[in-house]
Amino acid sequence: MKTAIVILNWNGAQMLRRFLPSVLANTPADQADVIVADNGSTDDSLALLDSDFPHVRVIVLDRNYGFAEGYRQALRAVGESYDYFLLLNSDVQTPEGWLQPLLAYMNDHPDVAACQPKIRAEHTPTHFEYAGAAGGYVDSLGYPFCRGRIFDVVEEDRGQYDSVADIFWATGAALLIRAEVYWQVGGLDGRFFAHQEEIDLCWRLRARGHRIVCVPQSVVYHVGGGTLPKENPRKTFLNFRNNLLLLYKNLPASRLRRVLFVRFWLDAFASFVFLMKGEGRSFRAVWQGRRAFRRMKADFAADRAANLVATRVDPIPEQYPGSLLAAFYLRRKKTFALLYL
């Protein structure tokens, strides 16, 4: 079994200089090839790779395609000789022994299509990292959360999530997936550009009956927010737009209309909160995201129809059946474990 570890880089020379050595040092050459795909960088990333990492294969894309389409382009260029793809962010530190538990679990469990390691924050290594933690889930209204992180509450890692667990989605920061299955379900959707594209991919996997797991015996450390800071209005726009696209593309018809109706009012409330906090650009970004969703919706109709025809699992067991907002704000359940009490 051969693995392609593909790092998508955009203007990340500083991150490559800092973290690529750990990936190379702690990745056995007989198990995986490390490949950097440059997504149209305008900094000195390519010069750095040529001078400091001459033995690393580099795929040069002609422009910045975003995360989702960038990976589509890169994985096409990687070729068909690999059994697994491992999508790895450029700001991830990989300690010794990080890869083997992931590969071993996948090799021993052919029904598992994808997995992720446990992800801690590089800047606070005692705590989980926001974007991936110990595996991702969504609630009935499409809000994503993780074992170890709900909204802005990030838990300290005290070993409470050290068991292998089935999850709804695996983070794109460190996602190991079977190459054949990746292409069978259509891969990452480039129209998302960035944010929540891995949730869309994993939703398609789970709906078709594939398992996704977190393997916490593997641990990596992620900086996170390296491309867009959390408060960036562009990030707000992408998150609100893409979450609606995610729901439209994957949610069965029996629930879609009600969920989109509720989400309109919840998004309106979120925009009001931004306005009250003096974040006018984020207020506008919410409504720009909703308008973009309406414009793009027709382009996703065929994908939605195909996904519903291919669905074998509904409801998905890892989807939280209630409202995360109600559990978090009204019932004060602020950790993953408390949600299920």
C-alpha positions as CSV (number, residue, x, y, z in Angstrom):
1,M,0.0,0.0,0.0
2,K,1.5,3.3,-1.1
3,T,0.4,6.7,0.2
4,A,0.8,10.2,-1.4
5,I,1.0,12.9,1.3
6,V,0.0,16.0,-0.6
7,I,0.6,19.4,1.0
8,L,-1.3,22.2,-0.8
9,N,0.7,25.4,-0.4
10,W,-0.3,29.0,-1.1
11,N,2.2,31.7,-0.1
12,G,3.2,29.5,2.8
13,A,7.0,29.7,2.5
14,Q,7.3,30.4,6.2
15,M,5.1,27.4,7.1
16,L,7.0,25.1,4.7
17,R,10.3,26.2,6.2
18,R,9.0,25.5,9.7
19,F,7.0,22.3,9.3
20,L,8.0,20.4,6.2
21,P,11.2,19.1,7.8
22,S,9.1,17.3,10.5
23,V,6.9,15.7,7.8
24,L,10.0,14.5,5.9
25,A,11.9,13.3,9.0
26,N,8.9,11.4,10.4
27,T,7.4,9.9,7.3
28,P,8.9,6.5,6.3
29,A,10.0,6.6,2.7
30,D,8.8,3.1,2.1
31,Q,5.3,3.9,3.2
32,A,4.6,7.4,1.7
33,D,5.8,10.0,-0.8
34,V,5.7,13.6,0.3
35,I,4.5,15.9,-2.5
36,V,4.0,19.7,-2.4
37,A,1.4,21.2,-4.7
38,D,1.9,25.0,-5.1
39,N,-1.3,26.8,-5.6
40,G,-0.1,29.8,-7.6
41,S,2.1,31.3,-4.8
42,T,3.6,34.7,-5.3
43,D,6.0,34.5,-2.4
44,D,9.3,32.6,-2.4
45,S,7.7,29.2,-1.8
46,L,9.0,27.7,-5.1
47,A,12.5,29.1,-4.6
48,L,12.5,27.7,-1.0
49,L,11.4,24.2,-2.2
50,D,14.1,24.2,-4.9
51,S,16.9,25.3,-2.6
52,D,16.0,23.6,0.7
53,F,14.0,20.6,-0.3
54,P,15.3,19.6,-3.7
55,H,14.2,15.9,-3.3
56,V,10.6,16.7,-2.7
57,R,8.3,16.4,-5.7
58,V,6.6,19.7,-6.5
59,I,3.5,20.1,-8.6
60,V,3.1,23.7,-9.8
61,L,-0.4,25.0,-10.4
62,D,-0.8,28.0,-12.6
63,R,-2.9,30.0,-10.2
64,N,-4.6,29.9,-6.8
65,Y,-7.6,27.6,-7.2
66,G,-8.5,27.6,-3.6
67,F,-8.3,24.7,-1.2
68,A,-10.9,22.4,-2.8
69,E,-10.2,22.9,-6.5
70,G,-6.5,23.2,-5.7
71,Y,-6.5,19.7,-4.3
72,R,-8.6,18.4,-7.2
73,Q,-6.0,19.7,-9.6
74,A,-3.1,18.4,-7.4
75,L,-4.5,14.9,-6.9
76,R,-5.1,14.5,-10.6
77,A,-1.5,15.4,-11.2
78,V,-0.3,13.0,-8.5
79,G,-1.4,10.1,-10.7
80,E,-3.0,6.7,-10.1
81,S,-0.2,4.8,-8.5
82,Y,-1.3,5.5,-4.9
83,D,-3.7,3.5,-2.7
84,Y,-4.2,6.4,-0.3
85,F,-4.1,10.2,-0.4
86,L,-3.3,12.1,2.7
87,L,-4.2,15.7,2.5
88,L,-2.0,17.6,4.9
89,N,-2.0,21.3,5.7
90,S,1.3,23.1,5.4
91,D,1.0,24.3,9.0
92,V,0.9,20.9,10.6
93,Q,3.8,19.5,12.7
94,T,4.0,15.7,12.5
95,P,5.9,14.0,15.4
96,E,7.6,10.6,15.1
97,G,5.2,7.7,14.6
98,W,2.3,9.9,13.4
99,L,1.5,8.1,10.2
100,Q,1.7,4.4,11.1
101,P,-1.5,4.2,13.3
102,L,-3.5,5.8,10.5
103,L,-2.3,3.4,7.8
104,A,-2.6,0.4,10.1
105,Y,-6.2,1.1,11.0
106,M,-7.1,1.7,7.3
107,N,-5.4,-1.5,6.3
108,D,-7.2,-3.5,9.0
109,H,-10.6,-2.0,8.3
110,P,-11.5,-2.1,4.6
111,D,-15.0,-0.6,5.4
112,V,-13.3,2.6,6.5
113,A,-12.9,5.1,3.7
114,A,-11.2,7.9,5.5
115,C,-9.7,8.8,8.9
116,Q,-7.9,11.6,10.7
117,P,-5.5,11.8,13.6
118,K,-6.1,13.6,16.9
119,I,-5.2,17.2,16.3
120,R,-3.8,19.4,19.0
121,A,-3.1,23.1,18.7
122,E,0.5,23.9,17.9
123,H,0.5,27.1,19.9
124,T,-1.2,25.4,22.9
125,P,-0.2,21.7,22.6
126,T,-2.1,20.7,25.8
127,H,-5.4,21.5,24.0
128,F,-7.3,20.4,21.0
129,E,-7.1,22.4,17.8
130,Y,-10.3,24.2,16.7
131,A,-10.6,22.9,13.1
132,G,-10.2,19.2,13.7
133,A,-9.8,18.2,17.4
134,A,-10.7,14.5,17.7
135,G,-13.2,14.2,14.8
136,G,-16.0,16.1,13.4
137,Y,-19.8,16.0,13.6
138,V,-22.8,18.1,12.5
139,D,-26.1,18.8,14.2
140,S,-29.6,18.6,12.6
141,L,-29.3,22.2,11.3
142,G,-25.9,21.7,9.7
143,Y,-23.7,23.3,12.4
144,P,-20.3,21.6,12.6
145,F,-18.5,20.7,15.8
146,C,-15.9,18.3,17.1
147,R,-15.0,15.9,19.9
148,G,-13.0,18.4,21.9
149,R,-14.5,21.6,20.4
150,I,-18.0,23.1,20.3
151,F,-18.2,26.6,18.8
152,D,-15.4,28.5,20.6
153,V,-15.0,26.2,23.5
154,V,-11.9,24.1,23.0
155,E,-11.1,21.4,25.5
156,E,-7.8,20.4,27.1
157,D,-6.8,17.0,25.9
158,R,-6.8,14.8,29.0
159,G,-7.2,11.6,27.2
160,Q,-11.0,11.8,27.2
161,Y,-11.2,11.1,23.5
162,D,-8.5,8.5,23.1
163,S,-10.7,5.8,21.7
164,V,-11.1,5.3,18.0
165,A,-14.5,6.7,17.1
166,D,-16.8,6.8,14.1
167,I,-17.2,10.4,13.0
168,F,-19.3,12.4,10.6
169,W,-16.4,14.3,9.0
170,A,-12.6,14.2,9.1
171,T,-10.8,17.5,8.9
172,G,-9.0,18.5,5.7
173,A,-6.0,19.6,7.8
174,A,-4.9,15.9,8.0
175,L,-7.3,13.7,6.0
176,L,-6.3,10.1,5.0
177,I,-8.6,8.7,2.3
178,R,-8.6,5.7,-0.1
179,A,-7.8,7.1,-3.5
180,E,-10.3,4.9,-5.3
181,V,-13.1,5.9,-3.1
182,Y,-12.1,9.6,-3.2
183,W,-12.7,9.6,-7.0
184,Q,-15.8,7.3,-6.8
185,V,-17.7,9.9,-4.8
186,G,-16.4,12.8,-6.8
187,G,-13.7,14.2,-4.5
188,L,-13.6,17.7,-3.1
189,D,-16.1,20.1,-4.8
190,G,-14.0,22.9,-6.2
191,R,-17.0,25.3,-6.2
192,F,-16.7,25.5,-2.4
193,F,-13.3,27.2,-2.9
194,A,-12.4,26.8,0.8
195,H,-14.1,25.9,4.1
196,Q,-16.5,23.0,4.7
197,E,-15.5,21.2,1.5
198,E,-14.3,18.3,3.5
199,I,-17.6,18.0,5.4
200,D,-19.3,17.8,2.0
201,L,-17.0,15.1,0.9
202,C,-17.4,13.1,4.1
203,W,-21.2,13.5,4.0
204,R,-21.2,11.9,0.6
205,L,-19.0,9.1,1.9
206,R,-21.2,8.4,4.9
207,A,-24.4,8.6,3.0
208,R,-23.1,5.9,0.6
209,G,-22.3,3.6,3.6
210,H,-18.6,4.2,4.1
211,R,-17.2,4.7,7.6
212,I,-15.0,7.6,8.7
213,V,-13.1,7.5,11.9
214,C,-10.7,9.4,14.2
215,V,-7.6,7.4,15.1
216,P,-6.3,9.2,18.2
217,Q,-3.2,7.0,18.5
218,S,-1.9,9.3,15.9
219,V,-1.4,12.9,17.0
220,V,-0.4,16.0,15.0
221,Y,-0.1,19.7,15.9
222,H,-1.9,22.3,13.7
223,V,-1.4,26.0,13.7
224,G,-4.8,26.7,12.1
225,G,-6.1,29.9,10.6
226,G,-2.9,30.3,8.6
227,T,-4.6,31.5,5.5
228,L,-7.5,33.6,6.8
229,P,-7.8,34.7,10.4
230,K,-11.0,33.6,12.1
231,E,-12.6,37.1,12.1
232,N,-11.9,37.7,8.4
233,P,-15.2,38.7,6.6
234,R,-14.1,36.6,3.6
235,K,-14.1,33.6,5.9
236,T,-17.5,34.5,7.3
237,F,-18.8,34.7,3.7
238,L,-17.4,31.3,2.7
239,N,-18.6,29.6,5.9
240,F,-22.2,30.9,5.6
241,R,-22.4,30.3,1.8
242,N,-20.8,26.9,1.9
243,N,-22.8,25.6,4.9
244,L,-26.0,26.3,2.9
245,L,-24.6,24.6,-0.2
246,L,-23.6,21.7,2.0
247,L,-27.2,21.3,3.3
248,Y,-28.8,21.8,-0.2
249,K,-26.4,19.3,-1.8
250,N,-26.8,16.5,0.8
251,L,-29.8,16.9,3.0
252,P,-32.8,14.6,2.2
253,A,-35.9,16.3,0.9
254,S,-38.0,15.4,3.9
255,R,-35.9,17.8,6.0
256,L,-34.4,20.3,3.6
257,R,-37.2,22.9,3.5
258,R,-37.7,23.1,7.3
259,V,-33.9,23.3,7.9
260,L,-33.4,26.1,5.4
261,F,-36.4,28.0,6.8
262,V,-34.9,27.8,10.4
263,R,-31.5,28.6,9.1
264,F,-32.7,31.8,7.5
265,W,-33.8,33.2,10.9
266,L,-30.7,31.9,12.7
267,D,-28.4,33.4,10.1
268,A,-30.4,36.7,10.4
269,F,-29.8,36.6,14.2
270,A,-26.0,35.9,13.6
271,S,-25.8,38.9,11.4
272,F,-27.5,41.0,14.0
273,V,-24.9,39.8,16.6
274,F,-22.1,40.9,14.3
275,L,-23.7,44.3,13.9
276,M,-24.1,44.8,17.6
277,K,-20.4,43.9,18.0
278,G,-19.5,46.6,15.5
279,E,-18.4,44.1,12.9
280,G,-20.2,45.6,10.0
281,R,-18.2,43.8,7.3
282,S,-19.1,40.4,8.9
283,F,-22.7,41.5,9.1
284,R,-22.7,42.1,5.3
285,A,-20.7,38.9,4.7
286,V,-23.6,36.8,6.1
287,W,-26.1,38.3,3.6
288,Q,-23.6,38.2,0.8
289,G,-23.1,34.5,1.5
290,R,-26.8,33.9,1.5
291,R,-27.2,35.7,-1.8
292,A,-24.4,33.8,-3.3
293,F,-26.1,30.5,-2.2
294,R,-29.2,31.5,-4.1
295,R,-27.3,32.3,-7.2
296,M,-25.3,29.1,-7.1
297,K,-28.2,26.8,-6.0
298,A,-29.3,25.8,-9.6
299,D,-25.7,24.7,-10.4
300,F,-25.9,22.1,-7.6
301,A,-29.3,20.6,-8.5
302,A,-27.8,17.7,-10.5
303,D,-25.3,17.0,-7.7
304,R,-28.1,16.9,-5.2
305,A,-30.2,14.5,-7.2
306,A,-27.2,12.2,-7.7
307,N,-26.4,12.3,-4.0
308,L,-30.0,11.4,-3.0
309,V,-30.1,8.5,-5.4
310,A,-26.8,7.2,-4.1
311,T,-27.8,7.5,-0.4
312,R,-27.7,4.3,1.5
313,V,-27.6,5.6,5.1
314,D,-30.2,8.0,6.4
315,P,-30.2,9.3,9.0
316,I,-26.4,9.2,9.4
317,P,-25.8,7.9,13.0
318,E,-23.0,10.5,13.7
319,Q,-25.3,13.4,13.0
320,Y,-26.4,15.0,16.3
321,P,-30.2,14.8,16.2
322,G,-30.9,18.0,18.1
323,S,-29.9,21.6,17.9
324,L,-26.3,22.4,18.9
325,L,-27.3,26.0,19.5
326,A,-30.0,25.0,21.9
327,A,-27.8,22.5,23.7
328,F,-24.9,24.9,24.0
329,Y,-26.6,28.2,24.9
330,L,-29.8,27.1,26.6
331,R,-28.9,23.8,28.3
332,R,-25.2,24.9,28.8
333,K,-23.8,21.7,27.3
334,K,-20.4,23.0,26.3
335,T,-18.4,19.8,25.7
336,F,-18.9,16.9,23.4
337,A,-19.5,14.4,26.2
338,L,-22.2,16.6,27.8
339,L,-24.2,16.6,24.5
340,Y,-25.0,13.0,24.9
341,L,-26.0,13.0,28.6
